[in-house]
């Protein structure tokens, strides 16, 4: 396995190993030969004719000496077991020691070489390394150690601890030369390359700082450790944001706005490497016109979990968190997903993927490492490859002309939104150009001014300014422009520039904190708690949010209580100091320093037992104001438990009760009320008592001694004998006296005189024959009416002189007509308009067509029949006029009538009526004439 990845990149070198030294061995020796069976076999002689094996030789350190390991390349023919010791250079102690192979395999990657088997407490003799140096360019290692090795048979001898040995080669075999470029890594970023002729290069890696690239999204690149764990390089993180209604900034920094109100893919993998992974957004229309949208829910899926960050109240920073549709409390950590609060944000972090998703109800951000997701993202956040040209990629791989069109195609099926269906007509963005010129909010100007100027060099504000102007023009009353400033400030803080901007918005973008917390524009990403104060927080980034005041700290990430001293916090969320005693939930508790914290035991009560004797008494438990955990037991009286029942008293009497001293149950008796009683009814003194209709009776205060009831006094009822004019006294059935009943109509004439008419009578006004007063009895209801006679049109010019006279009604005129014909023309007359009982206040100018037209009937010899030509005097031009009518109830109404402007003779069809039709026409003419006369004297309500 490769060496572990360093926490920070640094230049490293490996010290050159010193020359190993040997001394003469004792007389007792043992010779070993390595064979291809995988284990060393002791023999009396060394034989390597069939399979010569180059080995590397090491010298074990003796107590008090610091010796390095000398490495020689060999063929991979020796097989070692996990418990066999091998020689390894351990950098952190700067020594070469023997360790079991199983432990070494966690550190080194054995490739072209095999490690020589070295029995414990033995030494080997062999090579003398020759040190040389070579300079290379770039990030290539700048120095290495060349070791020339000869392969010899080695003599091993077991020595007691602390002794020294001397040995010499006893058998020499031919060295095997290995050519090629096999290499492997040693400790401390040192690389070994097998050259040839048993020569290896030990090369310490030296890292030169790489050039800093420019990220397309305008953010600063981040350093990333190389795969070898030694050097590092720059990468542009995948950073996507969204805010407002809503505006998007893709991974590569492309800005666009999109107003869809469905659920969409923000980011998914193109080539699926993580099971069930993706980030999605649920948008909704956040204005009454359904023009623009706002984010409502951010959804993060990872393997078996689905995290939903939902805005609890529209356009607020209140966010609820659910995992697999279950509400969870923060912080939450399970199955590789961590959720916690960071300032105003809720953060979903997946450490395995080195990514996090942040959401606060108004904006979101997604950060993903390019090393894991570069060139492998798709969705509304675009492709993460530091190139904006392909950010508007569709699901089929094609590039859309703009990202607004692209965003529609990333819609997903959401059962909660049946109106949404993938593949619908794309959503058109609303115009930011209103009917009247829009002056952007002064809040937006802050982005370009001095408040945010310290960040302009790190994050360009123009796109956020455009989004702010869009929000202030399209939704001027929702203060959504604050989200543009908030996401810009958050992006600046991510780049290391923290700004206090809300105080410059004149209260428009203020953020209220709950009691006990205070707002800070630049607070820690993870607030220090009593449990984390001993841990080193290496993060230097800051976020805005609500934090504990100075002099206090958060008790725990899951207990949102600020404390001055880190004592205890129980279920009542009240901070306690160590040693403090208190009572909660009727438990006597004490705050102790240690693992358990609060230790409780049941609260002990000192109470006296009471017994409740006597009818009606029962035991009651009451709250003790001095000790709410220890109730008070007292005796209470409940009369419903008494056996004696109240008696039923007769009419005029009522039950009186009293409770003797020291008892609970009452004693009952019937007592007179002081009222009169008549026909099962009670009457109070001085009140009227109905005995019969011919008597006036009153209940007196006098009491009948025998009955103990009040006495009723009566007098005969006097009758009235006078009635007003038009009224007569009529007997009333069941009454002692008759009543004045109206028998005639009483009419008030135009000169304010009174006219009395009997039902069925009518009479002309003494001063105006065209006004008729009448009295009608309709269902025993007298109705007085005043009617105006409407006369037919009368033109004195068409009368023979001396023939003008009045009709029998005395109102309308008639005469003998002239023999000469009158041409068809418009005739004017003044008259009242009556409609539904309502009449015009004054006479109205009415017009009609009158005159003769040519009509003839002659014989046609060709047709052998009569030819007819008929023509009528009819209107050719009319207008509609309005008049106000006065109604009998006193209210007025508007009425429309037709006013004739012009008349002319117009042809009409001639028809010869049948005999029965002639008779009907005559009858109709008579009826029409009769109706006209009746209408002239109709009894219409005035």
CORGIRA-V854254 format. One record per residue. N is the residue number from 1. PSI is psi in whole degrees, -180 to 180 (* if undefined). D_LAST is the distance of its C-alpha to the last C-alpha in Angstrom with 2 decimals. Layout:
n | psi | d_last
N | PSI | D_LAST
N | PSI | D_LAST
This chain:
n | psi | d_last
1 | 150 | 114.73
2 | 161 | 114.01
3 | 156 | 114.25
4 | 151 | 111.14
5 | 129 | 108.71
6 | 153 | 109.28
7 | -33 | 106.41
8 | 142 | 106.93
9 | 141 | 108.71
10 | 158 | 112.07
11 | 136 | 115.36
12 | 152 | 117.99
13 | 157 | 121.73
14 | 128 | 124.26
15 | 145 | 127.66
16 | 137 | 130.70
17 | 140 | 132.74
18 | 166 | 136.25
19 | 134 | 139.40
20 | 149 | 140.28
21 | 151 | 143.74
22 | 161 | 146.00
23 | 169 | 149.17
24 | 140 | 152.00
25 | 161 | 151.17
26 | 177 | 153.18
27 | -29 | 155.48
28 | 119 | 153.08
29 | 161 | 150.70
30 | 135 | 148.41
31 | 137 | 147.38
32 | 150 | 144.08
33 | 135 | 142.88
34 | 127 | 139.24
35 | 175 | 138.71
36 | 5 | 135.74
37 | -12 | 135.18
38 | -1 | 132.87
39 | 147 | 135.12
40 | 142 | 138.28
41 | 119 | 141.54
42 | 135 | 144.67
43 | 171 | 147.83
44 | -25 | 151.26
45 | 162 | 150.93
46 | 128 | 148.13
47 | 122 | 147.38
48 | 30 | 144.75
49 | -36 | 146.20
50 | -33 | 143.52
51 | 78 | 140.48
52 | 137 | 141.12
53 | 109 | 138.42
54 | 140 | 137.71
55 | 168 | 136.41
56 | 146 | 135.20
57 | 138 | 137.37
58 | 154 | 136.18
59 | 122 | 137.97
60 | 141 | 136.66
61 | 140 | 136.29
62 | 159 | 138.66
63 | 132 | 137.77
64 | -11 | 137.69
65 | 151 | 137.41
66 | 103 | 134.30
67 | 147 | 134.88
68 | 164 | 132.57
69 | 135 | 132.26
70 | 125 | 133.85
71 | 131 | 131.97
72 | 134 | 133.76
73 | 142 | 132.05
74 | 165 | 133.20
75 | 147 | 132.33
76 | 73 | 129.74
77 | -13 | 132.23
78 | 130 | 132.30
79 | 125 | 129.83
80 | 151 | 129.09
81 | 163 | 127.66
82 | -28 | 124.88
83 | -5 | 127.29
84 | 138 | 129.87
85 | 143 | 130.13
86 | 159 | 129.61
87 | 130 | 130.10
88 | 140 | 126.92
89 | 122 | 126.25
90 | 113 | 123.65
91 | -35 | 122.12
92 | -19 | 120.54
93 | -3 | 123.99
94 | 41 | 125.90
95 | 158 | 128.40
96 | 121 | 129.53
97 | 169 | 129.68
98 | 127 | 130.01
99 | 156 | 126.79
100 | 146 | 125.99
101 | -38 | 124.82
102 | -36 | 121.61
103 | -37 | 120.54
104 | -33 | 121.58
105 | -18 | 119.45
106 | -14 | 116.38
107 | -38 | 117.51
108 | 150 | 119.45
109 | 106 | 118.85
110 | 118 | 122.19
111 | -88 | 122.36
112 | -2 | 125.63
113 | 166 | 127.88
114 | 149 | 129.02
115 | 136 | 130.04
116 | 139 | 133.63
117 | 124 | 134.25
118 | 111 | 135.77
119 | 152 | 137.16
120 | 144 | 136.56
121 | 36 | 139.27
122 | 160 | 140.86
123 | 157 | 141.29
124 | 152 | 141.63
125 | 154 | 143.42
126 | -113 | 142.55
127 | 162 | 141.17
128 | 115 | 141.06
129 | 147 | 137.83
130 | 125 | 138.02
131 | 133 | 135.24
132 | 164 | 133.90
133 | 141 | 130.77
134 | 138 | 128.71
135 | 132 | 125.83
136 | 167 | 122.84
137 | 169 | 119.71
138 | -143 | 116.02
139 | 10 | 115.09
140 | 144 | 118.20
141 | 140 | 120.48
142 | -8 | 122.81
143 | 155 | 125.82
144 | 167 | 127.42
145 | 125 | 130.58
146 | 129 | 132.94
147 | 115 | 135.03
148 | 124 | 138.11
149 | 138 | 138.96
150 | 146 | 141.97
151 | 124 | 141.83
152 | 159 | 144.55
153 | 148 | 145.17
154 | 138 | 144.47
155 | 129 | 146.47
156 | 144 | 144.64
157 | 136 | 146.15
158 | 129 | 144.72
159 | 153 | 145.24
160 | 158 | 144.65
161 | 139 | 141.79
162 | -9 | 142.64
163 | 165 | 145.67
164 | 158 | 146.15
165 | 157 | 147.50
166 | 142 | 149.29
167 | 160 | 149.16
168 | 160 | 150.16
169 | 134 | 149.46
170 | -28 | 151.64
171 | 134 | 150.34
172 | 134 | 148.78
173 | 166 | 146.60
174 | 134 | 145.37
175 | 143 | 142.10
176 | 127 | 139.26
177 | 130 | 137.34
178 | 124 | 133.58
179 | 159 | 131.83
180 | -164 | 128.17
181 | 35 | 125.29
182 | 141 | 124.51
183 | 162 | 122.90
184 | 169 | 121.44
185 | 136 | 120.00
186 | -174 | 121.82
187 | 162 | 120.33
188 | 41 | 118.74
189 | 46 | 117.56
190 | 128 | 121.11
191 | 140 | 121.61
192 | 128 | 124.83
193 | 129 | 125.69
194 | 117 | 128.60
195 | -87 | 130.53
196 | 168 | 133.84
197 | 44 | 137.35
198 | 34 | 136.04
199 | 130 | 134.39
200 | 153 | 130.93
201 | 125 | 128.76
202 | 110 | 127.05
203 | 109 | 124.18
204 | 135 | 121.99
205 | 128 | 118.53
206 | 124 | 117.50
207 | 126 | 113.82
208 | 137 | 112.87
209 | 126 | 109.27
210 | 158 | 107.27
211 | 143 | 105.18
212 | 121 | 101.58
213 | 172 | 99.12
214 | 123 | 95.68
215 | 140 | 92.81
216 | -29 | 90.03
217 | 3 | 87.41
218 | 1 | 88.69
219 | 167 | 89.86
220 | 141 | 93.41
221 | 164 | 95.72
222 | 145 | 97.22
223 | 138 | 100.92
224 | 133 | 101.77
225 | 137 | 105.16
226 | 168 | 107.02
227 | -28 | 107.86
228 | -9 | 111.44
229 | 5 | 110.15
230 | -61 | 112.16
231 | 178 | 110.40
232 | 166 | 106.72
233 | 168 | 104.40
234 | 145 | 100.95
235 | 150 | 97.84
236 | 110 | 94.18
237 | 152 | 92.14
238 | 109 | 89.12
239 | 111 | 86.23
240 | 138 | 82.61
241 | 158 | 79.52
242 | 146 | 75.75
243 | 170 | 72.94
244 | -129 | 69.37
245 | 64 | 67.00
246 | 160 | 69.71
247 | 146 | 72.60
248 | 145 | 76.02
249 | 114 | 79.57
250 | 176 | 81.94
251 | -36 | 85.47
252 | 11 | 86.82
253 | 16 | 84.24
254 | 128 | 81.79
255 | 137 | 78.26
256 | 162 | 75.02
257 | 147 | 71.46
258 | 135 | 69.88
259 | 24 | 66.37
260 | 150 | 66.77
261 | 38 | 65.16
262 | -162 | 67.62
263 | 134 | 71.09
264 | 160 | 74.04
265 | 122 | 77.82
266 | -47 | 79.03
267 | 134 | 82.70
268 | 164 | 84.78
269 | 142 | 88.40
270 | -53 | 89.24
271 | 112 | 92.41
272 | 115 | 91.67
273 | -28 | 94.26
274 | 134 | 92.28
275 | 128 | 90.75
276 | 55 | 86.92
277 | 137 | 86.58
278 | 160 | 83.58
279 | 133 | 80.90
280 | 160 | 77.25
281 | 138 | 73.93
282 | 111 | 70.43
283 | 158 | 67.78
284 | 156 | 64.00
285 | 121 | 61.07
286 | 16 | 60.70
287 | 161 | 57.58
288 | -21 | 53.95
289 | -2 | 54.27
290 | 42 | 57.22
291 | -45 | 59.21
292 | 165 | 62.32
293 | 161 | 64.39
294 | 153 | 66.40
295 | 138 | 69.31
296 | -40 | 68.45
297 | 135 | 71.66
298 | 129 | 75.27
299 | 127 | 77.34
300 | 123 | 81.16
301 | 135 | 83.11
302 | 111 | 86.82
303 | -113 | 88.68
304 | 3 | 87.16
305 | 144 | 84.64
306 | 114 | 81.20
307 | 130 | 80.07
308 | 123 | 76.40
309 | 107 | 75.41
310 | 135 | 71.62
311 | 119 | 69.28
312 | -42 | 67.66
313 | 134 | 64.81
314 | 140 | 63.68
315 | 35 | 65.15
316 | 175 | 67.44
317 | 20 | 71.17
318 | 118 | 70.74
319 | 133 | 72.72
320 | 145 | 73.43
321 | 127 | 76.62
322 | 147 | 77.10
323 | 119 | 80.20
324 | 47 | 79.72
325 | 19 | 76.15
326 | 130 | 77.42
327 | 138 | 76.66
328 | 155 | 79.91
329 | 147 | 81.00
330 | 146 | 82.84
331 | 152 | 85.64
332 | 135 | 86.07
333 | 119 | 89.24
334 | 139 | 90.01
335 | 44 | 91.57
336 | 6 | 92.29
337 | 131 | 88.83
338 | 131 | 88.31
339 | 131 | 84.89
340 | 168 | 84.60
341 | 138 | 82.60
342 | 96 | 83.74
343 | -128 | 81.68
344 | -2 | 78.07
345 | 155 | 79.20
346 | 127 | 79.86
347 | 129 | 83.04
348 | 120 | 84.26
349 | 134 | 87.98
350 | 93 | 90.32
351 | -35 | 93.84
352 | -35 | 95.54
353 | 0 | 93.62
354 | 38 | 93.76
355 | 158 | 90.02
356 | 151 | 87.01
357 | 128 | 83.24
358 | 140 | 81.13
359 | 139 | 77.34
360 | 13 | 75.10
361 | -29 | 71.55
362 | -23 | 71.09
363 | 162 | 74.35
364 | 161 | 77.36
365 | 146 | 80.94
366 | 123 | 83.58
367 | 126 | 87.29
368 | 143 | 89.90
369 | 137 | 93.57
370 | -29 | 94.56
371 | -26 | 97.79
372 | -26 | 95.92
373 | 4 | 92.82
374 | 134 | 93.85
375 | 21 | 92.98
376 | 35 | 91.50
377 | 153 | 87.81
378 | 157 | 84.66
379 | -168 | 80.91
380 | -17 | 78.40
381 | -3 | 81.12
382 | -171 | 83.27
383 | 135 | 87.00
384 | 90 | 89.34
385 | 18 | 92.12
386 | 33 | 91.78
387 | 116 | 90.31
388 | -9 | 86.62
389 | -31 | 87.01
390 | 20 | 86.50
391 | -26 | 84.00
392 | 45 | 81.14
393 | 136 | 83.01
394 | 167 | 81.11
395 | -26 | 82.09
396 | 3 | 84.00
397 | -13 | 86.12
398 | 162 | 84.55
399 | 124 | 83.38
400 | 155 | 79.68
401 | -27 | 78.80
402 | 161 | 77.02
403 | -20 | 76.70
404 | -40 | 72.89
405 | -43 | 73.52
406 | -41 | 76.46
407 | -34 | 74.48
408 | -33 | 72.10
409 | -7 | 75.08
410 | 23 | 76.25
411 | 142 | 73.28
412 | 160 | 74.33
413 | 125 | 72.66
414 | 111 | 70.73
415 | -26 | 69.23
416 | -7 | 66.76
417 | 77 | 65.29
418 | -21 | 64.52
419 | -14 | 62.63
420 | 135 | 65.95
421 | 124 | 68.47
422 | 135 | 71.64
423 | 5 | 71.55
424 | 175 | 67.91
425 | 134 | 66.91
426 | 148 | 68.32
427 | 129 | 66.11
428 | 132 | 65.34
429 | 145 | 65.76
430 | 153 | 62.79
431 | 139 | 63.14
432 | 5 | 64.21
433 | 100 | 62.74
434 | 171 | 59.14
435 | -34 | 56.52
436 | 153 | 57.31
437 | 135 | 60.89
438 | 127 | 61.93
439 | 118 | 64.08
440 | 157 | 66.14
441 | 145 | 66.27
442 | -19 | 68.89
443 | -38 | 70.27
444 | -31 | 71.63
445 | -23 | 73.64
446 | -30 | 75.73
447 | -33 | 77.38
448 | -5 | 78.91
449 | -162 | 79.68
450 | -23 | 82.36
451 | -45 | 81.05
452 | 5 | 82.12
453 | -38 | 84.82
454 | -19 | 87.71
455 | -11 | 86.62
456 | -31 | 86.15
457 | -17 | 89.81
458 | -37 | 89.49
459 | 123 | 85.99
460 | 132 | 84.18
461 | -5 | 80.63
462 | -43 | 79.02
463 | -37 | 77.65
464 | -33 | 76.24
465 | -43 | 74.64
466 | -41 | 73.00
467 | -38 | 71.63
468 | -44 | 70.33
469 | -41 | 68.50
470 | -49 | 67.03
471 | -40 | 65.66
472 | -26 | 64.26
473 | -41 | 62.40
474 | -39 | 61.09
475 | 75 | 60.34
476 | -14 | 60.06
477 | 5 | 58.55
478 | -3 | 61.06
479 | 33 | 64.19
480 | -15 | 66.09
481 | -21 | 68.32
482 | -30 | 70.21
483 | -31 | 71.62
484 | -41 | 73.36
485 | -39 | 75.07
486 | -44 | 75.94
487 | -33 | 77.58
488 | -43 | 79.44
489 | -38 | 80.74
490 | -40 | 81.76
491 | -38 | 83.63
492 | -44 | 85.33
493 | -35 | 86.37
494 | -28 | 87.79
495 | 6 | 89.88
496 | 9 | 91.09
497 | 105 | 88.75
498 | 132 | 86.50
499 | 140 | 83.77
500 | 95 | 81.46
501 | -23 | 78.34
502 | -28 | 75.34
503 | -12 | 75.81
504 | 6 | 75.09
505 | 12 | 71.57
506 | 38 | 69.78
507 | -3 | 68.72
508 | -41 | 67.11
509 | 35 | 69.90
510 | 156 | 71.08
511 | 116 | 72.45
512 | 137 | 71.89
513 | 153 | 74.71
514 | 163 | 74.55
515 | 139 | 75.87
516 | -6 | 79.64
517 | 159 | 79.87
518 | 148 | 79.90
519 | 137 | 79.16
520 | 134 | 82.08
521 | -24 | 81.96
522 | 84 | 85.58
523 | 171 | 86.48
524 | 151 | 88.92
525 | -43 | 88.06
526 | 116 | 89.12
527 | 141 | 88.81
528 | 138 | 91.94
529 | 172 | 91.86
530 | -32 | 94.22
531 | -19 | 95.65
532 | 3 | 96.01
533 | -22 | 97.28
534 | -6 | 100.87
535 | 147 | 100.18
536 | 120 | 100.61
537 | 110 | 97.47
538 | -11 | 98.71
539 | 133 | 95.25
540 | -3 | 94.57
541 | 157 | 91.03
542 | 156 | 88.07
543 | 160 | 84.38
544 | 156 | 81.41
545 | -168 | 79.89
546 | 125 | 79.74
547 | 166 | 83.17
548 | 143 | 84.78
549 | 162 | 85.25
550 | 140 | 88.68
551 | -5 | 91.01
552 | 167 | 89.52
553 | 160 | 89.76
554 | 134 | 87.99
555 | -49 | 89.47
556 | 157 | 89.35
557 | -25 | 87.54
558 | -2 | 85.74
559 | 102 | 85.14
560 | 68 | 82.77
561 | 131 | 84.04
562 | 132 | 85.73
563 | 150 | 88.79
564 | -38 | 91.18
565 | 144 | 94.09
566 | 81 | 94.57
567 | -111 | 94.56
568 | 154 | 92.38
569 | 121 | 88.73
570 | -163 | 87.57
571 | -21 | 84.45
572 | 1 | 82.64
573 | 30 | 83.15
574 | 126 | 84.70
575 | 140 | 87.93
576 | 152 | 90.98
577 | 157 | 94.39
578 | 134 | 97.62
579 | -9 | 98.67
580 | 134 | 95.18
581 | 142 | 94.25
582 | 165 | 90.68
583 | 129 | 88.67
584 | 135 | 86.11
585 | 40 | 84.63
586 | 37 | 86.83
587 | 133 | 89.92
588 | 116 | 92.49
589 | 161 | 93.29
590 | 139 | 95.62
591 | 117 | 95.64
592 | 145 | 99.11
593 | 125 | 100.59
594 | -168 | 101.62
595 | -42 | 100.36
596 | -27 | 98.29
597 | -99 | 96.56
598 | 126 | 94.48
599 | 129 | 96.24
600 | 156 | 94.29
601 | 157 | 95.05
602 | 142 | 92.86
603 | 132 | 91.81
604 | 132 | 93.68
605 | 137 | 91.86
606 | 99 | 93.64
607 | 152 | 91.55
608 | 136 | 92.16
609 | 136 | 91.10
610 | 150 | 88.97
611 | 134 | 88.66
612 | 100 | 85.53
613 | 160 | 86.52
614 | 145 | 84.29
615 | 133 | 81.34
616 | -13 | 78.28
617 | 148 | 80.10
618 | 161 | 80.32
619 | 137 | 81.77
620 | 139 | 79.53
621 | 123 | 80.42
622 | 158 | 78.97
623 | 133 | 79.25
624 | 113 | 82.06
625 | -26 | 80.91
626 | -28 | 84.55
627 | 99 | 85.35
628 | -18 | 82.51
629 | -18 | 85.03
630 | 102 | 86.33
631 | 160 | 83.63
632 | 137 | 83.80
633 | 119 | 84.15
634 | 167 | 82.64
635 | 129 | 81.63
636 | 154 | 77.95
637 | 131 | 76.35
638 | 103 | 74.02
639 | -19 | 72.82
640 | -14 | 71.78
641 | -5 | 75.51
642 | 145 | 75.97
643 | -31 | 76.70
644 | 132 | 75.25
645 | 151 | 71.59
646 | 135 | 69.05
647 | 161 | 68.68
648 | 112 | 65.40
649 | 152 | 64.45
650 | 170 | 62.57
651 | 135 | 59.04
652 | -3 | 59.08
653 | 156 | 62.08
654 | 159 | 62.57
655 | 129 | 65.50
656 | 141 | 67.42
657 | 158 | 70.11
658 | 153 | 72.79
659 | 120 | 75.49
660 | 153 | 78.98
661 | 134 | 80.87
662 | 1 | 82.58
663 | 169 | 80.64
664 | -39 | 77.75
665 | 138 | 76.31
666 | 164 | 74.18
667 | 132 | 74.75
668 | 151 | 71.73
669 | 153 | 70.74
670 | 131 | 67.66
671 | 139 | 66.30
672 | 142 | 63.56
673 | -19 | 60.32
674 | 43 | 59.49
675 | 166 | 56.35
676 | 150 | 55.16
677 | 126 | 55.10
678 | 124 | 52.92
679 | 57 | 52.43
680 | 30 | 53.78
681 | 146 | 51.62
682 | 142 | 52.73
683 | 133 | 51.01
684 | 155 | 51.94
685 | 142 | 52.91
686 | 8 | 50.08
687 | 151 | 47.55
688 | 142 | 45.56
689 | 123 | 47.06
690 | 110 | 45.07
691 | -56 | 47.41
692 | 172 | 44.95
693 | -17 | 41.48
694 | 7 | 42.89
695 | 145 | 45.05
696 | 113 | 44.71
697 | 146 | 47.71
698 | 141 | 49.10
699 | 123 | 51.98
700 | 175 | 54.63
701 | -2 | 57.51
702 | 143 | 60.06
703 | 134 | 62.22
704 | 120 | 63.65
705 | -36 | 67.36
706 | -42 | 67.99
707 | -14 | 65.10
708 | 19 | 64.77
709 | 156 | 60.94
710 | 153 | 58.59
711 | 142 | 57.52
712 | 128 | 53.93
713 | 135 | 52.86
714 | 151 | 50.05
715 | 154 | 48.17
716 | 145 | 45.93
717 | 125 | 42.17
718 | 148 | 40.68
719 | 148 | 37.55
720 | 140 | 34.50
721 | -1 | 33.90
722 | 139 | 30.94
723 | 154 | 27.20
724 | 160 | 24.19
725 | 138 | 22.45
726 | -8 | 20.51
727 | 149 | 23.02
728 | 148 | 26.39
729 | 126 | 29.44
730 | 140 | 30.05
731 | 144 | 33.22
732 | 127 | 33.13
733 | 129 | 35.78
734 | 3 | 38.33
735 | 150 | 37.20
736 | -35 | 39.24
737 | 150 | 36.36
738 | 171 | 33.12
739 | 150 | 29.72
740 | 120 | 26.80
741 | 135 | 24.25
742 | 128 | 20.77
743 | -12 | 21.04
744 | 159 | 18.21
745 | 138 | 14.55
746 | 114 | 14.26
747 | 136 | 11.38
748 | 117 | 11.49
749 | 180 | 11.41
750 | -31 | 11.58
751 | 17 | 15.30
752 | 20 | 14.91
753 | 162 | 16.43
754 | 131 | 15.99
755 | 126 | 15.37
756 | 122 | 16.78
757 | 144 | 16.36
758 | 157 | 18.51
759 | 133 | 17.51
760 | -14 | 17.48
761 | 150 | 16.91
762 | 155 | 14.46
763 | 138 | 14.98
764 | 153 | 14.53
765 | 134 | 13.85
766 | -27 | 17.46
767 | -2 | 17.41
768 | 107 | 15.36
769 | -16 | 15.98
770 | -6 | 13.51
771 | 126 | 10.52
772 | 131 | 10.62
773 | 141 | 9.87
774 | 161 | 11.18
775 | 130 | 12.76
776 | 139 | 14.04
777 | 109 | 16.88
778 | 110 | 17.01
779 | 51 | 20.32
780 | 25 | 20.68
781 | 120 | 17.33
782 | 131 | 15.06
783 | 119 | 11.37
784 | 133 | 9.30
785 | 149 | 6.37
786 | 122 | 5.22
787 | 150 | 6.50
788 | 131 | 8.63
789 | 127 | 12.20
790 | 114 | 13.90
791 | 149 | 17.54
792 | 163 | 20.51
793 | 136 | 22.80
794 | 124 | 24.95
795 | 111 | 28.11
796 | -24 | 30.00
797 | -22 | 33.16
798 | 12 | 33.45
799 | 150 | 33.39
800 | 137 | 36.49
801 | 136 | 36.82
802 | 3 | 35.81
803 | 4 | 33.74
804 | 129 | 30.25
805 | 169 | 28.09
806 | 149 | 24.51
807 | 170 | 23.38
808 | -24 | 23.02
809 | -8 | 19.28
810 | 5 | 20.39
811 | -47 | 18.18
812 | 149 | 20.02
813 | 155 | 23.71
814 | 165 | 26.64
815 | 173 | 30.38
816 | 126 | 33.70
817 | 156 | 34.35
818 | 156 | 37.55
819 | -28 | 40.36
820 | 148 | 40.85
821 | 145 | 39.37
822 | 125 | 36.82
823 | 155 | 37.84
824 | 123 | 35.57
825 | 174 | 33.57
826 | 131 | 30.29
827 | 134 | 27.76
828 | 147 | 25.03
829 | 154 | 21.73
830 | 129 | 18.72
831 | 163 | 15.27
832 | 148 | 11.85
833 | 124 | 12.06
834 | 127 | 9.58
835 | 120 | 11.20
836 | 44 | 10.88
837 | -7 | 7.15
838 | 143 | 7.23
839 | 147 | 7.31
840 | 150 | 10.32
841 | -43 | 10.66
842 | 168 | 13.16
843 | 143 | 14.52
844 | 143 | 16.80
845 | 112 | 20.35
846 | 147 | 20.66
847 | 152 | 24.12
848 | 163 | 25.72
849 | 133 | 29.28
850 | 144 | 30.55
851 | 176 | 34.07
852 | 150 | 37.11
853 | 156 | 39.59
854 | 123 | 43.10
855 | 131 | 43.49
856 | 166 | 46.76
857 | 119 | 48.86
858 | 161 | 52.70
859 | 136 | 55.82
860 | 117 | 57.82
861 | -37 | 61.48
862 | -41 | 62.24
863 | -10 | 59.59
864 | 42 | 59.99
865 | 176 | 56.23
866 | 133 | 53.16
867 | 137 | 51.83
868 | 143 | 48.12
869 | 115 | 46.33
870 | 141 | 42.49
871 | 138 | 40.30
872 | 148 | 36.50
873 | 105 | 34.51
874 | 161 | 32.95
875 | 142 | 31.75
876 | -15 | 34.61
877 | 127 | 32.95
878 | 160 | 29.52
879 | 160 | 28.05
880 | 126 | 25.26
881 | 160 | 22.78
882 | 144 | 20.18
883 | 148 | 16.81
884 | 126 | 14.60
885 | 141 | 10.98
886 | 129 | 8.61
887 | 158 | 7.33
888 | -33 | 5.68
889 | -5 | 9.44
890 | -12 | 10.11
891 | 169 | 12.19
892 | 158 | 12.63
893 | 151 | 14.26
894 | 135 | 16.70
895 | 140 | 16.55
896 | 140 | 19.62
897 | 161 | 19.97
898 | 130 | 23.23
899 | 121 | 24.48
900 | 125 | 27.40
901 | -36 | 30.35
902 | 154 | 32.96
903 | 158 | 33.69
904 | 162 | 36.96
905 | 130 | 38.55
906 | 137 | 39.37
907 | 147 | 41.70
908 | 161 | 40.45
909 | 137 | 42.26
910 | 133 | 43.06
911 | 147 | 43.17
912 | 115 | 44.10
913 | 147 | 41.95
914 | 164 | 43.83
915 | -45 | 43.64
916 | -31 | 41.38
917 | -37 | 39.24
918 | -42 | 39.07
919 | -42 | 37.88
920 | -38 | 35.26
921 | -40 | 34.16
922 | -42 | 33.85
923 | -40 | 31.81
924 | -39 | 29.61
925 | -42 | 29.22
926 | -44 | 28.24
927 | -38 | 25.78
928 | -42 | 24.35
929 | -42 | 24.09
930 | -43 | 22.49
931 | -37 | 19.90
932 | -38 | 19.18
933 | -42 | 18.76
934 | -41 | 16.53
935 | -32 | 14.36
936 | -29 | 14.31
937 | 23 | 12.91
938 | 145 | 11.14
939 | 82 | 8.82
940 | 136 | 6.19
941 | 136 | 3.72
942 | * | 0.00
